[in-house]
Amino acid sequence: MKALKNTLVLLLILVVAFAIYVGSRPADFNFERSRTIQAPVSVLFNKVNDFKNWPAFSPWIEQDTAAQIRFGEVSRGVGGEYEWEGEILGVGNMRTDAAVKDQSISQTINFLKPYEATSNVNWRFRPVENGTEVTWQMDGEKNFLSKLYTVFMGSIEEMTGPDFERGLYKLDSVVQQDMKVYSIEVNGVVEHSGGYYLYKSTSCKMSEFETEMKKAMPAIGGCDINQNTGFQGRPFVFYQQRGTAENAVVFSPPLPTTTRIHSIEPGFFTRRPAPFRAAKTTLTGD
């Protein structure tokens, strides 16, 4: 009986000593990984800034393809959110707290299972000679369970650092593939002979430009059809005013026509600019 009692006391001492050892381990952690990617900084920033792009380069989703991924009502920029649940990934969520266009993104990541923990995730984008240096950084404080987990599994950097490296490698591959979808050719300086075009001016907030543009183009085309004139080239956009203090834009989507229109619908106008010189480029793709 005495031997059993001594054994239990010894076990208790060992448990207490182990708990003290775990509790005394460093609470703070901070590490980062960087990679230079041959792509414009805006392309990389936009890719990372929208959580809906993450499944394509996330090293963790690659490990747990059956995991359930859910995006918040907002997935891009400040307030963007997504959450996950899987056998390997566990349960957690992530939120974007701040973003400086083409420079940095700050996020908070919450782990709920297999243990609870909260960490900070930061991205930095720096233009360099060969493209953009992308830095993926993580820091936070470990609670007792996190410390216990790292005692047996290794430090957070040892566990997560290789994943960051894999993620940056995949981000590089995804962006390179995206950029092959389109190409831009600089044709040089050309002489344009002018010609007639039909147009209708529209004003709106910059944030509404895309929607209003989609409305304006069909209206111009419909007017041309009604006048039985005929197209002479592709439509384009003429900005009379943009980027004002009120964040408004005044634009016209002119449609080149073969002849001058004398009888025209209200709100539409026709004109013939003088011949001019222009720098011409051709965009192929999206």
C-alpha positions as CSV (number, residue, x, y, z in Angstrom):
1,M,0.0,0.0,0.0
2,K,2.8,2.3,0.9
3,A,4.6,1.5,-2.4
4,L,1.4,2.4,-4.3
5,K,1.1,5.7,-2.4
6,N,4.7,6.6,-3.2
7,T,4.2,5.8,-6.9
8,L,1.1,8.0,-7.0
9,V,3.0,10.8,-5.3
10,L,5.9,10.4,-7.8
11,L,3.5,10.5,-10.7
12,L,1.8,13.6,-9.3
13,I,5.2,15.3,-9.0
14,L,6.1,14.3,-12.5
15,V,2.8,15.7,-13.9
16,V,3.2,19.0,-11.9
17,A,6.8,19.3,-13.1
18,F,5.8,18.6,-16.7
19,A,3.0,21.2,-16.5
20,I,5.5,23.7,-15.1
21,Y,7.8,22.9,-18.0
22,V,5.1,23.3,-20.6
23,G,3.9,26.6,-19.0
24,S,7.4,28.0,-18.9
25,R,7.9,27.6,-22.6
26,P,8.0,30.8,-24.7
27,A,4.5,32.1,-25.4
28,D,5.3,34.4,-28.3
29,F,6.1,33.2,-31.8
30,N,6.8,35.1,-35.0
31,F,8.1,33.8,-38.3
32,E,7.8,34.6,-42.0
33,R,8.6,33.2,-45.5
34,S,9.3,35.2,-48.7
35,R,9.4,34.5,-52.4
36,T,10.1,36.7,-55.4
37,I,7.4,36.2,-58.1
38,Q,7.7,37.4,-61.6
39,A,4.4,39.3,-61.7
40,P,3.1,42.8,-61.2
41,V,2.4,43.7,-57.5
42,S,-1.2,44.5,-58.3
43,V,-1.8,41.0,-59.7
44,L,-0.5,39.3,-56.6
45,F,-2.2,41.7,-54.2
46,N,-5.6,41.1,-55.9
47,K,-5.1,37.4,-55.8
48,V,-4.4,37.2,-52.1
49,N,-6.9,39.9,-51.2
50,D,-9.9,37.7,-52.1
51,F,-10.4,34.6,-50.1
52,K,-12.2,33.0,-53.0
53,N,-8.8,32.7,-54.7
54,W,-7.3,30.9,-51.7
55,P,-8.3,27.3,-52.5
56,A,-6.1,27.5,-55.6
57,F,-2.9,28.1,-53.6
58,S,-3.7,27.1,-50.0
59,P,-1.3,24.3,-48.9
60,W,-3.8,23.2,-46.3
61,I,-6.8,22.7,-48.6
62,E,-4.4,20.7,-50.8
63,Q,-3.9,18.3,-47.8
64,D,-7.6,18.1,-47.0
65,T,-9.5,18.2,-50.3
66,A,-12.7,16.9,-48.6
67,A,-12.8,19.9,-46.2
68,Q,-15.8,22.2,-46.3
69,I,-15.0,25.8,-47.2
70,R,-17.6,28.5,-46.7
71,F,-17.1,32.2,-47.6
72,G,-18.8,35.1,-45.9
73,E,-21.0,37.6,-47.6
74,V,-17.8,39.6,-48.2
75,S,-14.8,37.6,-49.3
76,R,-12.6,40.4,-50.7
77,G,-10.8,43.2,-48.9
78,V,-11.5,44.5,-45.4
79,G,-14.2,42.5,-43.8
80,G,-13.7,39.5,-46.0
81,E,-14.2,36.2,-44.3
82,Y,-14.0,32.4,-44.8
83,E,-14.2,29.4,-42.6
84,W,-13.2,25.7,-42.9
85,E,-14.0,22.4,-41.4
86,G,-12.2,19.1,-42.1
87,E,-10.7,16.0,-40.6
88,I,-7.2,17.2,-41.2
89,L,-7.7,21.0,-41.1
90,G,-9.9,20.9,-38.0
91,V,-12.3,23.9,-37.6
92,G,-11.4,27.6,-37.9
93,N,-12.0,30.9,-39.6
94,M,-10.1,33.9,-41.0
95,R,-10.9,37.6,-41.5
96,T,-9.2,40.5,-43.3
97,D,-8.8,43.4,-40.9
98,A,-6.8,45.9,-43.0
99,A,-5.4,46.3,-46.5
100,V,-3.3,48.9,-48.2
101,K,-3.6,48.5,-51.9
102,D,-0.6,46.8,-53.5
103,Q,1.4,47.0,-50.2
104,S,0.0,45.0,-47.4
105,I,-2.8,42.8,-46.0
106,S,-3.5,42.2,-42.3
107,Q,-5.7,39.2,-41.2
108,T,-6.8,37.3,-38.0
109,I,-6.9,33.5,-38.0
110,N,-8.9,31.6,-35.4
111,F,-8.4,27.9,-34.7
112,L,-11.3,26.3,-32.9
113,K,-10.3,22.6,-33.3
114,P,-8.3,20.5,-32.4
115,Y,-7.3,23.4,-30.1
116,E,-8.3,27.0,-29.7
117,A,-5.9,29.7,-30.7
118,T,-5.8,33.1,-32.4
119,S,-2.9,34.4,-34.5
120,N,-2.1,37.4,-36.7
121,V,-1.3,36.9,-40.4
122,N,0.3,39.6,-42.5
123,W,1.2,39.9,-46.2
124,R,3.7,42.4,-47.6
125,F,4.2,43.1,-51.3
126,R,7.3,44.9,-52.5
127,P,8.2,45.6,-56.1
128,V,11.7,44.4,-57.0
129,E,13.8,44.2,-60.1
130,N,12.5,40.7,-61.1
131,G,8.9,41.2,-60.1
132,T,7.4,41.3,-56.6
133,E,8.7,40.1,-53.3
134,V,5.8,38.5,-51.4
135,T,6.2,38.0,-47.7
136,W,3.8,35.8,-45.7
137,Q,4.2,36.4,-41.9
138,M,2.5,35.0,-38.8
139,D,2.7,35.9,-35.1
140,G,0.8,35.4,-31.9
141,E,0.8,34.0,-28.4
142,K,0.4,30.4,-27.4
143,N,-1.9,29.3,-24.6
144,F,-1.2,26.3,-22.5
145,L,-2.9,23.8,-24.9
146,S,-0.9,25.3,-27.8
147,K,2.3,25.0,-25.8
148,L,1.5,21.4,-25.0
149,Y,0.8,20.6,-28.6
150,T,4.1,22.1,-29.7
151,V,6.0,20.0,-27.1
152,F,5.1,16.9,-29.0
153,M,4.7,18.2,-32.6
154,G,7.5,20.8,-32.7
155,S,7.4,24.6,-32.9
156,I,4.7,26.4,-34.8
157,E,7.4,27.6,-37.2
158,E,8.6,24.0,-37.8
159,M,5.1,22.9,-38.4
160,T,3.8,25.8,-40.4
161,G,6.9,27.3,-42.1
162,P,7.0,24.6,-44.9
163,D,3.3,25.2,-45.5
164,F,4.0,28.9,-46.1
165,E,6.8,27.9,-48.5
166,R,4.5,25.6,-50.3
167,G,1.7,28.2,-50.5
168,L,4.0,30.8,-52.0
169,Y,5.2,28.3,-54.5
170,K,1.6,27.5,-55.5
171,L,0.7,31.2,-55.6
172,D,3.6,31.7,-58.0
173,S,2.3,28.9,-60.2
174,V,-1.3,30.0,-60.2
175,V,-0.4,33.6,-61.1
176,Q,1.9,32.6,-63.9
177,Q,-0.9,30.5,-65.3
178,D,-3.3,33.3,-65.0
179,M,-1.0,35.7,-66.9
180,K,-0.9,33.3,-69.8
181,V,-4.6,33.8,-70.4
182,Y,-4.0,37.2,-72.0
183,S,-1.3,39.1,-73.8
184,I,-0.6,42.7,-74.6
185,E,1.1,43.8,-77.8
186,V,2.4,47.4,-78.3
187,N,1.7,48.2,-81.9
188,G,3.3,51.6,-81.9
189,V,2.3,55.0,-83.1
190,V,-0.5,55.1,-85.7
191,E,-2.4,57.7,-87.7
192,H,-6.1,57.7,-87.3
193,S,-8.2,59.4,-90.0
194,G,-11.0,60.3,-87.7
195,G,-14.5,59.4,-88.9
196,Y,-18.0,59.8,-87.6
197,Y,-19.2,58.3,-84.3
198,L,-22.4,58.2,-82.3
199,Y,-22.3,58.7,-78.6
200,K,-24.4,59.5,-75.5
201,S,-22.8,60.9,-72.3
202,T,-23.4,59.4,-68.9
203,S,-22.4,60.5,-65.4
204,C,-22.2,58.3,-62.3
205,K,-20.1,57.4,-59.3
206,M,-16.8,55.6,-60.0
207,S,-18.2,52.6,-58.1
208,E,-21.2,52.4,-60.4
209,F,-19.1,52.8,-63.6
210,E,-19.1,49.1,-64.6
211,T,-22.9,48.8,-64.2
212,E,-23.7,52.0,-66.1
213,M,-21.2,51.1,-68.8
214,K,-23.1,47.8,-69.4
215,K,-26.4,49.8,-69.8
216,A,-24.9,52.4,-72.1
217,M,-23.3,50.2,-74.7
218,P,-26.5,48.4,-75.8
219,A,-28.3,51.7,-76.0
220,I,-25.8,53.1,-78.4
221,G,-25.9,50.0,-80.5
222,G,-29.7,50.1,-80.6
223,C,-29.7,53.7,-81.8
224,D,-27.3,52.8,-84.6
225,I,-29.5,49.9,-85.7
226,N,-32.6,52.1,-85.7
227,Q,-30.8,54.7,-87.9
228,N,-29.6,51.9,-90.3
229,T,-26.1,53.4,-90.5
230,G,-23.7,50.6,-90.0
231,F,-20.7,50.1,-87.7
232,Q,-17.2,51.1,-88.8
233,G,-15.2,49.7,-85.9
234,R,-15.3,48.6,-82.4
235,P,-16.9,50.7,-79.7
236,F,-14.6,52.5,-77.2
237,V,-14.8,54.8,-74.2
238,F,-14.3,58.5,-74.1
239,Y,-13.8,59.9,-70.6
240,Q,-14.8,63.6,-70.3
241,Q,-14.1,63.7,-66.6
242,R,-13.0,61.1,-64.0
243,G,-11.5,60.9,-60.6
244,T,-12.9,64.2,-59.3
245,A,-13.3,65.1,-55.7
246,E,-16.8,63.7,-55.7
247,N,-15.5,60.4,-57.0
248,A,-17.6,60.8,-60.1
249,V,-17.0,60.0,-63.8
250,V,-18.5,61.5,-67.0
251,F,-18.1,59.2,-69.9
252,S,-19.3,58.4,-73.4
253,P,-19.2,55.0,-75.1
254,P,-18.9,56.2,-78.8
255,L,-19.7,53.8,-81.6
256,P,-17.9,54.5,-85.0
257,T,-20.4,54.8,-87.9
258,T,-20.0,54.8,-91.6
259,T,-22.0,58.0,-92.2
260,R,-23.1,61.1,-90.4
261,I,-26.5,60.8,-88.7
262,H,-28.7,63.9,-89.1
263,S,-31.9,62.7,-87.6
264,I,-31.1,61.3,-84.2
265,E,-32.9,60.2,-81.0
266,P,-33.0,62.6,-78.0
267,G,-29.9,62.4,-75.8
268,F,-27.7,61.0,-78.6
269,F,-25.1,63.0,-80.5
270,T,-22.9,62.5,-83.6
271,R,-19.6,64.1,-84.4
272,R,-16.5,63.8,-86.5
273,P,-13.1,64.3,-84.8
274,A,-10.1,65.6,-86.7
275,P,-7.5,63.0,-87.8
276,F,-5.1,62.3,-84.9
277,R,-2.0,60.4,-83.9
278,A,-2.3,57.7,-81.2
279,A,-0.3,55.0,-79.4
280,K,-2.0,51.7,-80.2
281,T,-1.9,48.5,-78.1
282,T,-3.7,45.2,-78.6
283,L,-5.1,43.2,-75.7
284,T,-5.9,39.6,-76.4
285,G,-7.8,37.6,-73.9
286,D,-9.4,38.5,-70.6
